[in-house]
Amino acid sequence: MSFKDTIKAQRHNIRDYGMYVAFVMIVVFFTITTKGLFISSRNIGNLVNATSYIAVLAVGMTLVIVIRHIDLSVGYLAGALGAVAAIALKYWLLPLYATIPMVLALGIVAGLVTAFLVAQMGIPAFVATLAGWLFYQGLLQLVTRSTGTIVIENETFNALGNGFIPDFRGLEILPGVHKVTLLLGLVAIVLFIANEINNRRKTLAYDFEVLPMNMFILKLVFVSLVIGGITWVMAGYQGLSWAAVILIVVVLAYSYITTRTVVGRHIYAVGGNPEAAELNGISVRKITFLVFGSMGLLTALAGILYASWLRSATTIAGRGMELDAIAAAFVGGAAVAGGVGKVTGSILGALVMASLTNGMNLLGWDISIQYMVRALVLAAAVVFDVATRRMAK
């Protein structure tokens, strides 16, 4: 490939990989300024647990933004559904295997109600979900009025947000290191490399443009090192948490749906040009119901993880959560104009924003400064999106 083609490929892919570089720079900065405390195993483990519910929300929010909508209701809806789970476990004495499906089903229903207002009634998503924001805030206050903070005593439920996967017993290899986490990290690297090679082979078979070989190898090495580094750090504490496992399952499932299925292609077609999608036989209405229903499901899951992480449900649970999810989606590469956004990007965006908050807390920065820094990062991500789109043209 010529030098000109290489430059062209770099311009085409800078939007996808620029945030990975920014994330590494943030990690390096806070590792140095906190004298290694930021990258400690305990801190990274706690950071992943605290980020899981926002990352789950960001996955759903990315798809909502892809189809050119927004959902402001998810924060308080997550808080309300977390409170329902707490009430069901503590006061209704429902078993866990009944409580979780019930809460997830309620989340789907809530998402479908929003979709009905948007797709069927023609109400702008901003207005419909703002109404939901107010309604679920009131609902949360209502269900917790008589109880206040509800302490959850079900240890299995609490383990979802605080527990860790078990390790091999009786092995003397690498004492003090979580072997199962290392093994899963190695498997993840192998699967990533195999998937990338397979995708490259298929792309070349259709004579589509791919990364130059040197950039492709650099990408494989870079991402493998990041996965390996995070795995090694987490293995030094208590290993992979159940919250992280749930997040990984969500990411894998939604990555498959959005990249390997007809439904995924229809979602991006609707986001790219709804009118053209409709003319090509794609039901924009059905896709809207599907995406908002999915958002409701993930909101319920996020509410469960949040309540589990806190081991309680509070009267202000979910406050600001929707803004964190929206910011994570945009920082992760979702386009303001719709039609563009990746599930993996939303996870990266959630990690970037959580890392900023965590690092600034460790440094003792004033909360007002923290808000301004996060605002600048969000604005920079949107500017980067607009600039790279212009470069691609």
N, C-alpha and C positions, 0 to 999 in steps of 0.2 A: 504494500500500500504506500502511495506517495505521501510526501510531507503535507501536501494540501489536503489529502483525504483524512490524514490523521488529525489535522486541526479542525476539519469539519466534524469529525466524530467526537472530538473533545467538546466542541460547542454544543453538539446535539445531546451529550450525556452529562454536561456540567450540572444541569438542573437536578438530575437524579443522584449524583454522587457528591455534590457540593456540601450537603448537609452532613454526610458521613465525616467529611474532613472537619467541618465545624464542630461536630460532636467530639471528635478526638482532641481537638484543640481545647475545648472546654474542660475535658477530663484532665489533660496535661496541666492546664492552668491551675485548676483547683488542687490537683495532686501536689504541685510545687508549693502553692501558697498555704496549703494546710499541712505541709511537711509530711505528706503521705497519708494523713488521716482520711481524706476523701476516698482514697482507693483501698482502704482497709476492708477486710472481708466482712466484718460486722456492719460497717456503714453501707457497703454495696448491697448486702443482704436485706437490710432494713429499707434501703432506697427502692429496691425491686418490689418489695411487699407494699410500700406506700404508693408506688406508681401503678400497680396492677389494675386498680379499678378505673383510673383515668385512662390508661392505655386501652382497656376494653371499651370504654365509652368512645375513645378516639377512633377505633376501628369502625364502629357504626356511624359516627359523625362524618368520617371521610366519605362513605358511600352517600350519605345525605347531601353533602356538599358537591359530590360528583354529579348528582342529578339536579344541581342548581337550586337546592333548598338549604334550609338551616333549621336546627331544632334547639330552641331555648329552654325546653321543658325538662330536659333529661336530668338536670341536677336535683331538683326537688322531687322528681319522680323516683329517682334512685333512692333518695332519703326516705320517701314514703314507703316504698316497697321493702326497704331494709327494716323499717319499723313494723311493717306487716309480718315479716319473717320473725322478728323478735317477739311480737305479740302471739303469733301462732305457736311458737316454741314454748314460751313461758306461761301464757295464760290459757291458750286453747289446748295446750298439751298435745299438739300434733307431732307425730314423728318427723324426723328430718327428711325421710324419703318422700313424705307427702308435702312438707312445707316448701321445699325447693321447687318442685314442679309447679305447685300452685302459684308461687311468686313469679316464676318465669312466664306462666300463662297469663297472669295479670299484666305483666310487662308487654306481652305481645298484643293483648287487647287494647292497652293504652296507646301503643304505636299505631294500631289499625284505626283507632278513633281519630288520631291526628291525620292519618292518611285520608280518611273519609272527608275531613274538613278541607284538606288541601286538594285532593284529586277529584272528589265528587262535588263538593260545594264551591270550589274555586276560590277559597280563602287563601291569601298569601301565607306561606309557611311561617314567616316572621310573626304575623299577627296570630295565627292559630296556635303556635307554640308559646308565644308570649301569654296567651290566655291559659295554656296548659301550665306554664310557669307559676302563674297566680293561683290556679286551681290546686295544683299539687302542693304548693306551699301551705295553702289553707288546710288541705287534707292531712298533711304531716302534723300541723299544729293540732288538728282535731283528734287524730288517733293517739297522740301523746299527751293530750291535755290532762287526763286524769292520772297518768302514770309518771310523767316527766321522763327523765332518762331511764331507759329500760336496759337493765344489765342482763346480758345473755349468758346463761350458765351451761349451755350445751357445748361440751368440749369438742365434739366432732365438728360442729358448725364453726366454732372459733378457730379450729385448725385450718380451715380453708384460707383464712387470711393471715395466720400466724405460724402454722405448722410447717414442717419440712419433711421431704421424702426420706424414708429409711435408707440406711447404708448397709453394705455387706458387713457381716459380723465374723469375727475370728480371723480376719486377714491382717497380717503384720506389715503388709506393703503400704508405704507412705502413711505412717501413723499421724493422726491429727488432720488428715485430708479426707474429704468425702469422696470415696471411690465411685459411687454410682453417678454423682454429678460429673466427674471427669469422664466417665464412660459415655454418658449422654452427650457431653460436649463434643467428644470425638466423633460420635455417630452423627451429630448435627453438622460437623465440618465435612465429613465424607458425603452426606446426603446433599449438602449445599454444592459441593464441587461437582458431584455427579449430575445434579439437576442443571447446573449452569452449562456443563459440557453438552448435555442432551439438548437443552434449549438452543445452544449455538449451532449444533448439528442440524436441527430442524429448521432454524432460520436460514442457514446457508442452503439447505435443500430447496427452499422456495425462492432463493436468489434475493433475499432481503439484506439490508445493510446490517453489519455487525461491528462490534468493537475490533480495532486492530489487535493482532495476537499479543503484542507486548502490553497493551492496556488491559486486555482480557486476563492475562496472567497476573498483572499487578492487582486487578480487582479481586481475583481468587485469593491471592496471598493476603491482601489487606483485610478482607472480610473474615478470612480464616483466623488471622491473628487476633482480630477483635473478639470473635466468638471464643477462641482459645483463652484469651486474656480474661474475659469476663467469667468464663467457666472456672479457671484456676483460682481467681479471687474468691468466687462464691464457695468453691470447694474447701477453702481454708477456714470457713466459719461453720455453718451447719448444712451447707449444700443448697440444693435447689428447693425453693419453697413450693408448697401446693398452689399458692397464688400464681407463681411463675409458671407452673405446669398448666394451670387453667388458661393463662394468657397465651402460652405457646400453642395449646390446642385450638384456641379461638383464631389465632393468627394463621395457623396451618389450614384450618377449615375455610376461612374467608379468603385466603390467598388462592386456594384451589378453586373456589367458586368464582372469584373475579378474573382469574387468568386461564382457567381450563374448561369453563362451561359456557353453554349458550346464554344462560341467565347473566353471567358476568359480562359477556359481550353486549348484551342488550342494555345493561346498566350504563355502560360507557357510551353506547350509541345514543341513549336518551340524554345523557349529560352533554355529549358533543353537539347534538342538534335534535331537539325534541320533535320538531316538525318533520324533518327528514326521516327520523326513526319511525314516526307514525305512518308516513307514506310507504315505508318499507315493511309494514305489517307488524311493527312492534307496538304493543299497547303501553303507552306512557302511563296510563292510569294503573295498570296492573303492576308495573315496575315501581311506581310510587308507593302503592300499598305494600309491596314486598320489602322495599328499602326501609320504610317507616316501621313496619312490623318487626323487621330485623333490628332496627334501632331500639324498639321497645324491649325486645328480648335481651339485648346486650345491656340496656339500662338496668333491667332487673338483675342480671348477673353482677353488674357493677355495684348495685345496691347491696347485694348479698355479700360481696367481697369487702365492701366498706364497713358494713355492720359487723362482719366477722373480724376484720382488722381492729376495729375499735372495741370489740367484745360488748357492744351496746348499740342502742338506737337513741339518738338525741333529737330534740326539737328543732335543731338547726342543721341536721344532717343533709348533705348535698349542696349546701350554699356555695355558689361559685364554681361548682363542679362542671357545669355546662360550658363556662368560659374557658376552663382549663382544657376541656376536650376539643373545643373549637380551635383554640390556640395550637394545640398539639397537631391537629389535622393540617392547619395551614403551614406551620413550621415544618411538618413532615412532607410537604410538597403538594398538597391539594391546591388546585387553582381556584382563584376567586371567581373566575368566569364559569367554573364547572367543567366536567368532562375529563379532568385530570386528577389523579390521586391514587396512591397505592396503600394497601393495608400495612405493608412493612414500613412505609414512610411514616404512617401515623404512629406506629410504635416508636420509631426513632424520634419523632417530634415530642412524644410524651417523655421519653428519656432525656431529651435536651432540656425541656422546661423543668422537669423534676431535678435534674442535675444542677441546673442553675440555682434553684431554690435551696437545695440541700447544701451546695457549696457555699452560698452566701450566708446561710444559717451557721455553718461551721466557722466562717470567718467573723461572725458577729455583726454583719452589716445591718443597718437600720432597715425596718420593714418598708419604709417609704422609698428607700434607694432600691430595694429588691423589686418593688412594683415597677419602677421606672426602667430598670434593666430589662425586666421581662417584656415590658412594652416595646423597648427598642429592638429586642430580638425578634418579636413578632412582626414589627414594622419592617425590619430588615428582610425577613423571610418573604413577605409579600412583595417588597421591592425586587428581591432576587427573582421571584417567580415572574413578575412582569418583564424584567430585563432579559431573562433567559428566553422567554417566549418570543420577544422581539428579535433576539439573536438567531433563534431557530428559523425565523421567517426570512 
